[in-house]
């Protein structure tokens, strides 16, 4: 699972939303709810959550004039569904919820009030408030909680837990200056909140068999970098569940997330910094560099370092680590021995991912430093 590429794949499973869907708050029966509605012509989609539970219930239906008829539930559910039957009021909606067995409860919705950012909120919360107020309201209602304490490579950790999803991420509590910890912890908190939003998007589309499990493992801490590996298994609907890894490596000096080219550069001229993600303006240039420079260099280096692992497969069922395509967008993180690069395989061969051996020793990395000019062993 790739940090930005994986996130995009999950977001593609979320309900289709306009740039600015309408967000409402109100009651269903006596229960407070938050509702997001996206009406496009005669079609309407949306989602809502009870403030007591905070998990999404998908909505899909029709808009006829000032009347909404929305079925509740995921697209995999067969048989009768509950419905929201609403009429437009002055700035909101009113009507009833009708259960699959005929039970009826009143619904009243008004335009949601979006509170200001709380003290200490980071860049992700600011972005959500502006672009995704529905998710912002839910995040405000489910604040992160301190979890277990621990340590790694001499650095003390305080884990943060999100109560609804069960997801967690470490915070650094010793070993760096106050300013360094503040920058690093802000990025780690933001990553946890982003994972929480992705969890809810997956849950809304996954149906009865929804599954999303995640583990976060620190892999290397030093005076220059903080590096972790995030392993996620998920089922968000469709034919099969999936799983993968995503590295998260931060510069201690700047607090910014590092890209692979910040760390390792085998191209011509000075190292370039490419924006990450398949929708970035740099994606074409990044792909060209990876395919023409990085991958041939990696294949040569790994063949020399790990000749038996890099042997051509003897059958179609064997893992083919000689295939250049599996190394174009690897997951990566730091380890005590060097830089780990994990190949990416199509779903049918996903078991070939996360082998233990593809580590570039520090000596190799230091001969080809990236643009961040990190101090590495």
C-alpha beads as a LAMMPS data file, in Angstrom:
LAMMPS data file: protein, C-alpha beads

377 atoms
376 bonds

1 atom types
1 bond types

-500.0 500.0 xlo xhi
-500.0 500.0 ylo yhi
-500.0 500.0 zlo zhi

Masses

1 110.0

Atoms # bond

1 1 1 0.000 0.000 0.000
2 1 1 1.494 3.290 -1.040
3 1 1 1.072 6.334 1.171
4 1 1 -0.700 8.655 -1.299
5 1 1 -1.582 6.116 -4.016
6 1 1 -3.336 3.823 -1.560
7 1 1 -5.324 6.688 -0.076
8 1 1 -6.522 7.659 -3.546
9 1 1 -7.656 4.093 -4.195
10 1 1 -9.796 4.102 -1.049
11 1 1 -11.220 7.535 -1.730
12 1 1 -12.413 6.255 -5.106
13 1 1 -14.742 3.928 -3.186
14 1 1 -16.400 6.763 -1.268
15 1 1 -19.821 8.070 -2.343
16 1 1 -19.584 10.510 -5.240
17 1 1 -19.612 14.011 -3.753
18 1 1 -19.579 17.452 -5.274
19 1 1 -16.854 19.887 -4.284
20 1 1 -19.183 21.378 -1.673
21 1 1 -22.036 19.051 -0.640
22 1 1 -24.487 20.468 1.872
23 1 1 -24.080 19.521 5.524
24 1 1 -26.928 19.605 8.025
25 1 1 -27.409 18.805 11.696
26 1 1 -30.595 17.963 13.517
27 1 1 -32.511 15.060 14.970
28 1 1 -33.897 11.715 13.889
29 1 1 -36.487 10.927 16.484
30 1 1 -34.726 12.163 19.602
31 1 1 -31.224 11.260 18.382
32 1 1 -28.879 14.040 17.179
33 1 1 -27.503 13.375 13.687
34 1 1 -25.206 15.007 11.114
35 1 1 -26.169 14.605 7.451
36 1 1 -24.353 15.288 4.178
37 1 1 -26.461 15.576 1.014
38 1 1 -25.190 15.846 -2.546
39 1 1 -27.980 16.479 -5.048
40 1 1 -27.124 16.490 -8.751
41 1 1 -30.187 17.031 -10.875
42 1 1 -32.719 14.336 -10.057
43 1 1 -30.215 12.068 -8.304
44 1 1 -29.072 12.456 -4.716
45 1 1 -26.518 10.696 -2.547
46 1 1 -25.238 11.295 0.936
47 1 1 -24.472 9.850 4.320
48 1 1 -25.252 10.527 7.952
49 1 1 -24.128 9.539 11.396
50 1 1 -25.720 9.483 14.813
51 1 1 -23.681 11.640 17.172
52 1 1 -23.842 8.793 19.686
53 1 1 -22.140 6.302 17.342
54 1 1 -20.294 8.365 14.660
55 1 1 -20.390 5.654 11.991
56 1 1 -21.675 6.435 8.499
57 1 1 -24.957 5.248 7.058
58 1 1 -24.909 5.743 3.260
59 1 1 -27.829 7.366 1.455
60 1 1 -28.886 7.216 -2.194
61 1 1 -32.086 8.218 -3.941
62 1 1 -33.887 10.947 -5.861
63 1 1 -34.642 14.660 -5.672
64 1 1 -37.959 15.754 -7.195
65 1 1 -38.504 19.467 -6.783
66 1 1 -38.283 20.090 -3.049
67 1 1 -38.704 16.451 -2.038
68 1 1 -35.954 13.978 -1.225
69 1 1 -36.385 10.217 -1.059
70 1 1 -33.190 8.540 0.132
71 1 1 -32.656 4.834 0.741
72 1 1 -30.444 4.055 3.716
73 1 1 -27.737 1.422 3.609
74 1 1 -24.863 0.165 1.525
75 1 1 -25.213 -0.894 -2.093
76 1 1 -24.686 -4.571 -1.204
77 1 1 -27.791 -4.847 1.008
78 1 1 -30.706 -6.707 -0.555
79 1 1 -34.357 -6.391 0.336
80 1 1 -36.336 -3.480 1.828
81 1 1 -34.352 -0.555 3.172
82 1 1 -35.027 2.243 5.606
83 1 1 -35.696 5.614 3.976
84 1 1 -35.400 9.310 4.663
85 1 1 -38.399 11.120 3.142
86 1 1 -37.751 14.841 3.368
87 1 1 -39.136 18.163 2.145
88 1 1 -37.101 21.327 1.823
89 1 1 -37.732 23.922 4.508
90 1 1 -36.223 27.356 5.082
91 1 1 -32.540 26.427 4.793
92 1 1 -32.992 22.820 5.827
93 1 1 -35.114 19.695 5.528
94 1 1 -37.963 18.127 7.470
95 1 1 -39.852 14.883 7.169
96 1 1 -39.532 11.378 8.466
97 1 1 -37.355 8.320 8.712
98 1 1 -39.229 5.190 7.737
99 1 1 -37.833 1.846 8.802
100 1 1 -37.736 -1.217 6.567
101 1 1 -40.596 -2.664 8.653
102 1 1 -42.661 0.548 8.625
103 1 1 -41.576 2.275 11.824
104 1 1 -41.641 6.082 11.462
105 1 1 -39.669 8.791 13.268
106 1 1 -39.623 12.563 12.655
107 1 1 -36.544 14.173 11.080
108 1 1 -35.622 17.837 11.330
109 1 1 -32.446 19.233 9.753
110 1 1 -30.924 22.713 9.664
111 1 1 -27.774 23.992 8.002
112 1 1 -24.885 22.764 10.136
113 1 1 -22.887 25.309 12.093
114 1 1 -19.163 24.651 11.651
115 1 1 -17.210 25.655 14.783
116 1 1 -13.818 27.370 14.552
117 1 1 -10.656 25.331 14.778
118 1 1 -9.845 24.206 18.321
119 1 1 -6.584 25.280 19.921
120 1 1 -3.657 23.248 18.663
121 1 1 -5.446 21.977 15.552
122 1 1 -3.096 21.149 12.698
123 1 1 -3.134 21.547 8.929
124 1 1 -5.352 18.514 8.335
125 1 1 -8.150 19.791 10.587
126 1 1 -7.949 23.198 8.897
127 1 1 -8.274 21.534 5.493
128 1 1 -11.202 19.399 6.637
129 1 1 -13.017 22.418 8.061
130 1 1 -12.747 24.166 4.708
131 1 1 -13.269 21.274 2.306
132 1 1 -14.997 18.489 4.274
133 1 1 -17.093 19.977 7.115
134 1 1 -18.981 16.714 7.598
135 1 1 -15.781 14.860 8.475
136 1 1 -14.559 17.887 10.445
137 1 1 -17.648 17.805 12.664
138 1 1 -17.158 14.108 13.351
139 1 1 -13.468 14.587 14.197
140 1 1 -14.409 17.329 16.651
141 1 1 -16.794 14.939 18.391
142 1 1 -14.270 12.092 18.674
143 1 1 -11.063 13.644 20.026
144 1 1 -7.913 11.574 20.204
145 1 1 -7.130 9.991 23.561
146 1 1 -3.793 9.079 25.192
147 1 1 -3.090 5.372 24.980
148 1 1 -0.157 3.209 25.978
149 1 1 3.318 4.552 26.614
150 1 1 6.421 2.929 25.203
151 1 1 9.888 3.503 23.835
152 1 1 11.840 2.830 20.651
153 1 1 15.577 3.187 20.031
154 1 1 15.918 5.281 23.192
155 1 1 13.018 7.636 22.421
156 1 1 9.915 7.715 24.621
157 1 1 6.523 7.383 22.957
158 1 1 2.980 8.272 23.957
159 1 1 0.473 6.565 21.682
160 1 1 -2.695 8.390 20.620
161 1 1 -5.877 6.363 20.102
162 1 1 -8.987 7.279 18.108
163 1 1 -11.950 5.867 20.056
164 1 1 -14.386 4.992 17.240
165 1 1 -12.032 3.346 14.736
166 1 1 -9.442 1.958 17.137
167 1 1 -6.657 3.423 14.995
168 1 1 -3.529 4.715 16.723
169 1 1 -0.311 6.641 16.088
170 1 1 2.681 7.442 18.314
171 1 1 3.688 10.832 19.644
172 1 1 7.274 11.585 20.656
173 1 1 7.620 12.550 24.314
174 1 1 11.408 12.670 24.714
175 1 1 14.666 12.622 22.795
176 1 1 14.171 15.725 20.662
177 1 1 13.905 19.440 21.370
178 1 1 10.487 20.876 22.198
179 1 1 10.300 22.546 18.782
180 1 1 11.257 19.333 16.965
181 1 1 8.691 17.283 18.885
182 1 1 5.999 19.854 18.206
183 1 1 6.615 19.712 14.447
184 1 1 6.916 15.925 14.282
185 1 1 3.929 15.224 16.510
186 1 1 1.728 17.570 14.468
187 1 1 2.451 15.550 11.313
188 1 1 1.868 12.248 13.121
189 1 1 -1.472 13.493 14.500
190 1 1 -2.527 14.670 11.055
191 1 1 -1.675 11.274 9.564
192 1 1 -3.788 9.546 12.209
193 1 1 -6.739 11.846 11.479
194 1 1 -6.371 11.192 7.747
195 1 1 -6.445 7.438 8.414
196 1 1 -9.591 7.925 10.513
197 1 1 -11.346 9.695 7.638
198 1 1 -10.291 6.900 5.274
199 1 1 -11.594 4.290 7.746
200 1 1 -15.021 5.936 7.741
201 1 1 -15.077 6.155 3.925
202 1 1 -14.272 2.460 3.746
203 1 1 -16.875 1.599 6.385
204 1 1 -19.596 3.466 4.506
205 1 1 -19.078 1.438 1.336
206 1 1 -17.988 -1.901 2.755
207 1 1 -21.349 -3.318 3.711
208 1 1 -21.811 -6.072 6.256
209 1 1 -18.353 -7.496 5.579
210 1 1 -16.497 -4.206 6.051
211 1 1 -13.082 -4.683 7.597
212 1 1 -10.234 -2.281 8.303
213 1 1 -7.317 -3.271 10.505
214 1 1 -4.123 -1.312 10.878
215 1 1 -0.846 -1.588 12.766
216 1 1 1.815 1.103 13.050
217 1 1 5.410 0.078 13.746
218 1 1 8.307 2.474 14.371
219 1 1 11.237 1.287 12.243
220 1 1 14.033 3.831 12.750
221 1 1 14.512 6.942 14.899
222 1 1 17.621 9.128 14.819
223 1 1 18.695 12.729 15.183
224 1 1 17.817 13.196 11.486
225 1 1 14.738 11.084 10.753
226 1 1 11.677 9.473 12.284
227 1 1 10.444 6.505 10.258
228 1 1 7.441 4.191 10.629
229 1 1 5.695 1.486 8.633
230 1 1 1.897 1.398 8.470
231 1 1 0.334 -1.956 7.562
232 1 1 -3.354 -1.977 6.642
233 1 1 -5.778 -4.715 5.721
234 1 1 -9.160 -3.613 4.410
235 1 1 -12.398 -4.606 2.743
236 1 1 -14.421 -1.656 1.421
237 1 1 -16.769 -3.574 -0.841
238 1 1 -16.103 -5.307 -4.121
239 1 1 -14.883 -8.780 -4.888
240 1 1 -11.930 -9.171 -2.525
241 1 1 -10.282 -7.730 0.575
242 1 1 -6.825 -6.218 0.185
243 1 1 -3.799 -5.256 2.241
244 1 1 -0.498 -3.427 1.987
245 1 1 2.190 -1.326 3.632
246 1 1 2.875 2.387 3.597
247 1 1 5.971 4.017 5.011
248 1 1 5.977 7.369 6.786
249 1 1 9.363 9.061 7.185
250 1 1 9.844 12.577 8.565
251 1 1 12.747 14.995 8.639
252 1 1 13.536 15.919 12.228
253 1 1 14.916 19.278 11.095
254 1 1 11.833 20.415 9.177
255 1 1 9.074 18.076 10.391
256 1 1 8.110 17.464 6.773
257 1 1 7.320 14.091 5.255
258 1 1 10.182 12.834 3.098
259 1 1 9.746 11.476 -0.395
260 1 1 12.031 8.766 -1.742
261 1 1 13.949 11.254 -3.909
262 1 1 14.636 13.345 -0.795
263 1 1 16.582 10.335 0.498
264 1 1 17.960 8.529 -2.559
265 1 1 18.846 10.046 -5.942
266 1 1 20.387 8.159 -8.865
267 1 1 19.439 10.580 -11.621
268 1 1 21.487 13.092 -13.581
269 1 1 22.343 16.415 -11.990
270 1 1 21.180 17.686 -8.585
271 1 1 18.548 15.701 -6.755
272 1 1 14.971 16.767 -7.461
273 1 1 12.057 16.878 -5.061
274 1 1 8.903 15.467 -6.617
275 1 1 5.468 15.972 -5.143
276 1 1 3.974 12.636 -4.178
277 1 1 0.675 11.232 -5.398
278 1 1 -0.780 10.230 -8.745
279 1 1 -2.635 13.547 -9.078
280 1 1 0.377 15.762 -8.425
281 1 1 1.790 18.084 -11.073
282 1 1 5.076 16.146 -10.860
283 1 1 3.637 12.698 -11.507
284 1 1 4.709 12.381 -15.150
285 1 1 8.262 13.561 -14.388
286 1 1 8.416 11.317 -11.328
287 1 1 7.253 8.288 -13.316
288 1 1 9.813 8.978 -16.030
289 1 1 12.652 9.291 -13.524
290 1 1 11.621 6.130 -11.689
291 1 1 11.236 4.055 -14.857
292 1 1 14.362 5.273 -16.630
293 1 1 16.790 5.807 -13.746
294 1 1 15.752 4.450 -10.359
295 1 1 14.322 1.050 -11.320
296 1 1 17.243 -0.073 -13.545
297 1 1 19.625 1.017 -10.808
298 1 1 17.630 -0.843 -8.126
299 1 1 17.447 -4.033 -10.173
300 1 1 21.196 -3.998 -10.633
301 1 1 21.886 -3.219 -6.965
302 1 1 19.477 -5.849 -5.597
303 1 1 20.709 -8.499 -8.036
304 1 1 24.218 -7.965 -6.703
305 1 1 23.155 -7.806 -3.048
306 1 1 20.518 -10.570 -3.113
307 1 1 21.218 -12.836 -6.124
308 1 1 19.077 -15.761 -4.970
309 1 1 16.049 -13.564 -4.202
310 1 1 16.407 -11.833 -7.572
311 1 1 16.443 -15.023 -9.632
312 1 1 13.908 -15.222 -12.445
313 1 1 10.739 -17.108 -11.410
314 1 1 10.501 -20.773 -12.342
315 1 1 6.695 -20.756 -12.678
316 1 1 3.797 -18.305 -13.010
317 1 1 3.026 -18.743 -9.322
318 1 1 6.479 -17.585 -8.189
319 1 1 7.196 -13.995 -7.203
320 1 1 8.945 -12.131 -9.998
321 1 1 11.233 -9.555 -8.399
322 1 1 12.988 -9.066 -11.733
323 1 1 9.878 -7.313 -13.060
324 1 1 10.723 -3.614 -13.295
325 1 1 7.098 -2.561 -12.757
326 1 1 6.943 -3.836 -9.173
327 1 1 9.693 -1.391 -8.139
328 1 1 8.402 1.799 -9.792
329 1 1 6.395 2.923 -6.749
330 1 1 7.677 0.891 -3.791
331 1 1 6.701 1.403 -0.206
332 1 1 9.771 2.439 1.771
333 1 1 11.017 3.266 5.241
334 1 1 14.269 3.442 7.179
335 1 1 15.668 0.546 9.198
336 1 1 18.761 0.139 11.358
337 1 1 20.496 -1.611 8.434
338 1 1 19.533 0.846 5.707
339 1 1 16.657 1.810 3.443
340 1 1 13.879 -0.746 2.981
341 1 1 12.039 -0.723 -0.363
342 1 1 8.981 -2.921 -0.687
343 1 1 7.778 -4.003 -4.158
344 1 1 4.185 -3.463 -5.230
345 1 1 2.284 -6.306 -6.917
346 1 1 -1.162 -6.613 -8.461
347 1 1 -3.804 -8.011 -6.129
348 1 1 -3.521 -11.590 -7.412
349 1 1 0.159 -11.639 -6.367
350 1 1 -0.174 -9.494 -3.252
351 1 1 1.450 -12.222 -1.146
352 1 1 4.744 -11.346 -2.850
353 1 1 4.786 -7.969 -1.127
354 1 1 6.685 -7.148 2.077
355 1 1 9.638 -9.568 1.724
356 1 1 12.255 -9.055 4.410
357 1 1 15.324 -8.790 2.187
358 1 1 15.080 -5.623 -0.037
359 1 1 17.234 -3.315 2.108
360 1 1 19.769 -0.922 0.602
361 1 1 22.660 -0.730 3.076
362 1 1 23.573 2.686 4.413
363 1 1 26.788 2.659 2.380
364 1 1 24.770 2.435 -0.835
365 1 1 22.323 5.146 0.256
366 1 1 25.075 7.534 1.308
367 1 1 26.747 7.232 -2.107
368 1 1 23.538 8.527 -3.717
369 1 1 22.092 11.115 -1.317
370 1 1 18.752 12.700 -2.035
371 1 1 17.822 16.331 -1.878
372 1 1 17.240 16.459 1.882
373 1 1 20.945 15.847 2.590
374 1 1 20.197 13.820 5.686
375 1 1 22.826 12.736 8.179
376 1 1 22.605 8.954 8.013
377 1 1 24.824 6.201 9.440

Bonds

1 1 1 2
2 1 2 3
3 1 3 4
4 1 4 5
5 1 5 6
6 1 6 7
7 1 7 8
8 1 8 9
9 1 9 10
10 1 10 11
11 1 11 12
12 1 12 13
13 1 13 14
14 1 14 15
15 1 15 16
16 1 16 17
17 1 17 18
18 1 18 19
19 1 19 20
20 1 20 21
21 1 21 22
22 1 22 23
23 1 23 24
24 1 24 25
25 1 25 26
26 1 26 27
27 1 27 28
28 1 28 29
29 1 29 30
30 1 30 31
31 1 31 32
32 1 32 33
33 1 33 34
34 1 34 35
35 1 35 36
36 1 36 37
37 1 37 38
38 1 38 39
39 1 39 40
40 1 40 41
41 1 41 42
42 1 42 43
43 1 43 44
44 1 44 45
45 1 45 46
46 1 46 47
47 1 47 48
48 1 48 49
49 1 49 50
50 1 50 51
51 1 51 52
52 1 52 53
53 1 53 54
54 1 54 55
55 1 55 56
56 1 56 57
57 1 57 58
58 1 58 59
59 1 59 60
60 1 60 61
61 1 61 62
62 1 62 63
63 1 63 64
64 1 64 65
65 1 65 66
66 1 66 67
67 1 67 68
68 1 68 69
69 1 69 70
70 1 70 71
71 1 71 72
72 1 72 73
73 1 73 74
74 1 74 75
75 1 75 76
76 1 76 77
77 1 77 78
78 1 78 79
79 1 79 80
80 1 80 81
81 1 81 82
82 1 82 83
83 1 83 84
84 1 84 85
85 1 85 86
86 1 86 87
87 1 87 88
88 1 88 89
89 1 89 90
90 1 90 91
91 1 91 92
92 1 92 93
93 1 93 94
94 1 94 95
95 1 95 96
96 1 96 97
97 1 97 98
98 1 98 99
99 1 99 100
100 1 100 101
101 1 101 102
102 1 102 103
103 1 103 104
104 1 104 105
105 1 105 106
106 1 106 107
107 1 107 108
108 1 108 109
109 1 109 110
110 1 110 111
111 1 111 112
112 1 112 113
113 1 113 114
114 1 114 115
115 1 115 116
116 1 116 117
117 1 117 118
118 1 118 119
119 1 119 120
120 1 120 121
121 1 121 122
122 1 122 123
123 1 123 124
124 1 124 125
125 1 125 126
126 1 126 127
127 1 127 128
128 1 128 129
129 1 129 130
130 1 130 131
131 1 131 132
132 1 132 133
133 1 133 134
134 1 134 135
135 1 135 136
136 1 136 137
137 1 137 138
138 1 138 139
139 1 139 140
140 1 140 141
141 1 141 142
142 1 142 143
143 1 143 144
144 1 144 145
145 1 145 146
146 1 146 147
147 1 147 148
148 1 148 149
149 1 149 150
150 1 150 151
151 1 151 152
152 1 152 153
153 1 153 154
154 1 154 155
155 1 155 156
156 1 156 157
157 1 157 158
158 1 158 159
159 1 159 160
160 1 160 161
161 1 161 162
162 1 162 163
163 1 163 164
164 1 164 165
165 1 165 166
166 1 166 167
167 1 167 168
168 1 168 169
169 1 169 170
170 1 170 171
171 1 171 172
172 1 172 173
173 1 173 174
174 1 174 175
175 1 175 176
176 1 176 177
177 1 177 178
178 1 178 179
179 1 179 180
180 1 180 181
181 1 181 182
182 1 182 183
183 1 183 184
184 1 184 185
185 1 185 186
186 1 186 187
187 1 187 188
188 1 188 189
189 1 189 190
190 1 190 191
191 1 191 192
192 1 192 193
193 1 193 194
194 1 194 195
195 1 195 196
196 1 196 197
197 1 197 198
198 1 198 199
199 1 199 200
200 1 200 201
201 1 201 202
202 1 202 203
203 1 203 204
204 1 204 205
205 1 205 206
206 1 206 207
207 1 207 208
208 1 208 209
209 1 209 210
210 1 210 211
211 1 211 212
212 1 212 213
213 1 213 214
214 1 214 215
215 1 215 216
216 1 216 217
217 1 217 218
218 1 218 219
219 1 219 220
220 1 220 221
221 1 221 222
222 1 222 223
223 1 223 224
224 1 224 225
225 1 225 226
226 1 226 227
227 1 227 228
228 1 228 229
229 1 229 230
230 1 230 231
231 1 231 232
232 1 232 233
233 1 233 234
234 1 234 235
235 1 235 236
236 1 236 237
237 1 237 238
238 1 238 239
239 1 239 240
240 1 240 241
241 1 241 242
242 1 242 243
243 1 243 244
244 1 244 245
245 1 245 246
246 1 246 247
247 1 247 248
248 1 248 249
249 1 249 250
250 1 250 251
251 1 251 252
252 1 252 253
253 1 253 254
254 1 254 255
255 1 255 256
256 1 256 257
257 1 257 258
258 1 258 259
259 1 259 260
260 1 260 261
261 1 261 262
262 1 262 263
263 1 263 264
264 1 264 265
265 1 265 266
266 1 266 267
267 1 267 268
268 1 268 269
269 1 269 270
270 1 270 271
271 1 271 272
272 1 272 273
273 1 273 274
274 1 274 275
275 1 275 276
276 1 276 277
277 1 277 278
278 1 278 279
279 1 279 280
280 1 280 281
281 1 281 282
282 1 282 283
283 1 283 284
284 1 284 285
285 1 285 286
286 1 286 287
287 1 287 288
288 1 288 289
289 1 289 290
290 1 290 291
291 1 291 292
292 1 292 293
293 1 293 294
294 1 294 295
295 1 295 296
296 1 296 297
297 1 297 298
298 1 298 299
299 1 299 300
300 1 300 301
301 1 301 302
302 1 302 303
303 1 303 304
304 1 304 305
305 1 305 306
306 1 306 307
307 1 307 308
308 1 308 309
309 1 309 310
310 1 310 311
311 1 311 312
312 1 312 313
313 1 313 314
314 1 314 315
315 1 315 316
316 1 316 317
317 1 317 318
318 1 318 319
319 1 319 320
320 1 320 321
321 1 321 322
322 1 322 323
323 1 323 324
324 1 324 325
325 1 325 326
326 1 326 327
327 1 327 328
328 1 328 329
329 1 329 330
330 1 330 331
331 1 331 332
332 1 332 333
333 1 333 334
334 1 334 335
335 1 335 336
336 1 336 337
337 1 337 338
338 1 338 339
339 1 339 340
340 1 340 341
341 1 341 342
342 1 342 343
343 1 343 344
344 1 344 345
345 1 345 346
346 1 346 347
347 1 347 348
348 1 348 349
349 1 349 350
350 1 350 351
351 1 351 352
352 1 352 353
353 1 353 354
354 1 354 355
355 1 355 356
356 1 356 357
357 1 357 358
358 1 358 359
359 1 359 360
360 1 360 361
361 1 361 362
362 1 362 363
363 1 363 364
364 1 364 365
365 1 365 366
366 1 366 367
367 1 367 368
368 1 368 369
369 1 369 370
370 1 370 371
371 1 371 372
372 1 372 373
373 1 373 374
374 1 374 375
375 1 375 376
376 1 376 377
